[in-house]
Amino acid sequence: MLLSRLSGRWAGLVGLWLVLAHSPVFGQKNAAKPASPMPPIGPVTLADFDPAAFAADTGAVAVVMSQFGRISIVSEAGQYKVKFERTRRVKILREEGLKEASTAINLYHRDGAFEQVVNVHGTVFNVEKGKVSRTETKNAAATTVNIDDHNDERRLTLAGARVGSVVEIGYTTLSDFLFTLPDWWFQETIPVRRSELRVIVPQLFNYGIRVHTYYPFAVETNEQKLDPTITINGQQCKAAHLTWGMVNLPAFREEPYITTPADYLAGVKFQLQATIMPGSGYTPYATSWPKTTAELLLQARFGGALGFVGDINKALKDLREAQPDLALRAEAVVELVRGAMVWNGHDGLQATGPIDDAIRRKRGNAAEVNLMLVSALRSAGITADPVIVSTRDHGAVNDEMPLLNRFNFVLAQARIPGQPSLLLDATAPHAAKGMLPERCLNTRGRVISEDAGQQQWVTVQSPHKYTLLTTGTLSPDAQGGIKGNMRSTFSGYYGQRVRYRAEELAADKLASKYVSTGTEVKQLRPRLTQPEDPSQPVILEVDVATEGEGQPAPLLFVNLKDFGGMSENPFHSIERQFPVDLGAPLAQTMMLDVQVPDGYQIETVPPVLNIRTPDGAVRAQFACTPAADGRSVQITSGLMMNKVAFQPEEYESLRSVYERLVTKHAEPLVLKKRTQ
């Protein structure tokens, strides 16, 4: 019975025992570990309605004043259950924050095991006639909504909430599923003044704990005490009493170049490693990557899906004979599979049904397409294995945790003697040779191979960059207007992005989205050139024009920010606690020729800029170079980022490079009317 309660929530994955190994705190700075827990949470008072108390939260729609959670394992009618108690108090500052007066509690059920809400209630506090009033909403007001075959939601919305209210929602759940304990997130998308989690785990259960944070703990304790709720042979059971607390956490805001918020939010996760039960002794639930790999290869919808290539079998045999170069042969196999099986837009770690059904339909999810690619590579005489990965929006994976639910995509690895292994994909329709899907550029993947020597982690990276070249000619006139043309050449991942958007947007919409010009600059006659070969760049050309003053101007101004340059720094925050992750290297180059109109001369040329980060991974350049005859000026700018990941301590230098380049792009080239 215990085994069924442990496995229920994960039975729909691949039927494997999965283990979360203990992980250290990542990025934590000088974590404090006091011996005593945080002080009790006090009642709501008039001081909580003083606007001055929230003056520092300008822009926030609401503030979490406090949230408290308690997780414990209890025994009911001879069965162990996970009890989760949570209370959350929020101050509503703006109308958009009224959503904090509602909650939705997910409840999972499978094979007779289930999660249930024991109680949910809420209170809205307002100020009425100089006193704190309260409006309570009871459990009976909650509704249950079915989400799918295994998930329901218990929903409650509090009455009486308005801007300025303090709302408090509390609930208790019981769960039959012991394999994982509830996740706890200290940080949210609104500021959090205080967040505390207490966990009581009897010595009968051994959980691995993964704590992830870039902020210090105000409280972090681990004590062994007797648990009065569980007895063994009449004796109280010892239990681990764990406490984590954080205070004054800023709102998490999505910034440029991140994967998914779950990779950065401060939180705690748990996974069962073993039980130590009277009469049965020590029972491990931990596994290893070799064991997980072997069992995954036995699964009908993963390992059992290998070996099927459909009606391209003859073409693969012909290719094997006609193309001796294995690297070129692998590229040709990708094209054959891409033509035989269209990706349906869904991720997947395994096939949704028999693989030959998907091949017959010529349409499948990521696993079906790329498992077929592995089979096709093998049929073409190339050693190949599947590689499981997690997409950027799905989150990071940990090397020591063979948790298959952390993975949601499959790639193919081709091993060619004497050359580095190739990671290949056949799902993307606009991919150049060797280009992996942009969303798969998420650090690492695990090779699933029958060969134990090949069962390893591989870096998921692409030889392609985000590449943009902007060229053009600008011709100012004596009235201060400018006419000209711009040509934007998109290659690599930039090219792929434009190709995808070109399927739904006309050339003028594409130009307004991807050709950077100032608000006063009109884009005219946009032209799109899109070669069939996805390895060739996509080109967007536009004519540009600005209106003059209608009379001769003594000075003419031209700056790059209005014609392809950078008008703002994408890194707005002064500090950043979590890494920057581009996915692929970046190269942006601009070259504009500015014609000097008759009767004018060059007055001021912005100084040269040449800057780089301390490690040289990011370089920015800017120069205005007058022609020898003084009749034109070439403005050039370049930004090169040869590294894809930057740690928080590197953020300041990275941001500084962008800031100085933005400043330089705003400095004008000045042309002055000649005096007679």
C-alpha positions, 0 to 999 in steps of 0.5 A: 500500500505504501508503494502505491501511495509513493508512486501514484503522482509519477506513474504517468511518466515512464513508470520509473523510480526517480530521485531528487538528490540533495543539492546545495544552495546555489548562488546564496550569499552569506546565509545567516543561520540563527538558532531560533525561528522567526518571530510570530506573525502579528494581527492586522493593525491600523499601521498596515493601512498606512501608505507610508509603510508601502512607499518603497513599493512604488509600482507594485500592484500588491505586497506579500506582507507574510506567508507561512507554510508548514509541511508534515507527515501524519498518520491517519487510520494507519496511512501516512499522508502529507499535510500542508498548511499555508497562510498568506497575507497580502496588501493590495495597492492597485486594482491589478492586485485584486487578483490576490483576493483569490486562490486556486489549489491544485489537487491531483488524483490517480489510481484511488490516491488523491489530494484533498482540501481539508479547509480553505478560508479567507479574511478581508481587512479594511478600515471603517470609521477608524477601526480595522474591520474584517469580512470572512469567507468560509470553506463553503464558498469555495468551488471545485473545478475539474481540469483534466483526468487527474487534476482538479482545482479548489477555488475561493474568491474573497468578498469585500476586497478593494484597493487598500485592503489587506487579504489573508487566505489560509488552507490545509491539504492532505495528500496520499502522495509521499514521493514529493512534498509540496514545493515552496517559493519564497519569491514572487512577482510582487514584493515579499516582506516575509516568507517562512517554511517549516517542515517536520519529517519523521525518521521513517522518511529520508527526503533529498532537499534542493534549495535554490536561491540567490538571496540569503536566508534570515533563518535556516535551522535543522533540529532533531526532535520527537514527533508526538504525532507518530509513534512506533511500538508506543514510542514517539518517533524522532523527526527532522524539524527544518525551517527556512525564512527570508525577508524583504525579497524584491519582486521577481521581474522577467529580464532579457536573456533568461530561461524560465522564472522557475530557474531563478526564483528562491525556493525549496523542493523535496524528493523521497530517497528512502523509507525506514519502516518497522518490519521492512527495514531500509527501502531505497527509492533512489536510482541512478542514471545507468538504471534510469537509462536502461529502463527508459530504453525498455519503454515501448514509447521510447526505446521501443520506438527506435528502429522505425523509418517508414517509407524512407528506408530505400532512400536511406540505403541509397544515401548510404552508398552514394555519400561517403562523407558521414557528416554530409550524410547526417545532414542529408538524413535530417532533410529526409526525416524533415520531409517525411515527418512534420513536427506537430508543435508539441514537445514530448519525452516519448511517443504518444502512441505506436511510432509507426502510427505517427510515421504513417500520419507523417506528423508527430511530437518532438520525441516521435520526430527525433526518435525517427531521426535516430533510427534513420541515422542508424539505418544510414550507417551512422552511430546515433543515440537519443539525447533528452533535454529540457527546453528553455521554457521548461527549466534547468535540469540537475546532473545528479537528478535522474528525474525524467519529468524535468525533460521534455524534448528529444534530440539526436546525437550522431557520432562520426569517427575523428570528429566531434559528435553532432547534435541534430534535430528534424523538428524545425522547418526553418533550420540551417544545417546543424541548427538546433531549435532556439528553445533547446539551447538550455545548457545540457542534455543526457545521452540515452544509449545502450553503450554504457560508455556513451551514457553521459552529459553533453553540452547543448549548443549550436554553431550558429549565432544571432547575427544582424548586419545593417547597412545603408545610405542616408542623405540629409537635406538643407531643411533638416530632413533625411532620406535614404535606405536601410538593408537589414540582413538576418542570419543564424537564429535572427534569420530563423525568427524572421522566417517564422514571423514572415509566415504570418506578417506582411513585409511592412509589419516585419519591417516595423518589428525587426528594422530599428528606426526612431519614432520620427522616421518613416519606413517606406517600400519595405521589401523582403528577400527570403531564399528557400535555403534556410542557411541563406540570410533573410533580407529586409530593405526599407526606404527611410525619410524624416521631415525637415523644418521647411527652411534652411537649417544652420546645423544638421544632426544625424545619430545612429539610434534613429537608423538601426542603432540602440535607443535603450539598454535592454538591461534596465536593472542596476543589479541582477541577482541571477545569470544572463543566458543568451542561448547562442553567441551574438553579432550585430554590425551596422555600417551607414554612409551619411552624405554631406549635402552641398553647402555644408561641412562636417562640424562634430564627429562623435569620438571613437568607442572601443570597449570590452568586458574584462574577459574579452567575451563582449566587445563594442565598437563605434566610429564615425570616419569622414571621407578624405574629401569631406563629402561623406561620413561612414558610421560603424558600430559593432557588438560581439558577444562570444559567450552565452552565459554570464554570472551575476558578478559579471552583470555590471561589466556587461550592462556597462558595455551596453550602456556606453554603446547606447550613449554613443548611438545617441551622440549626433554627427553634426553638419554645419552650413558653410558661411559665405 
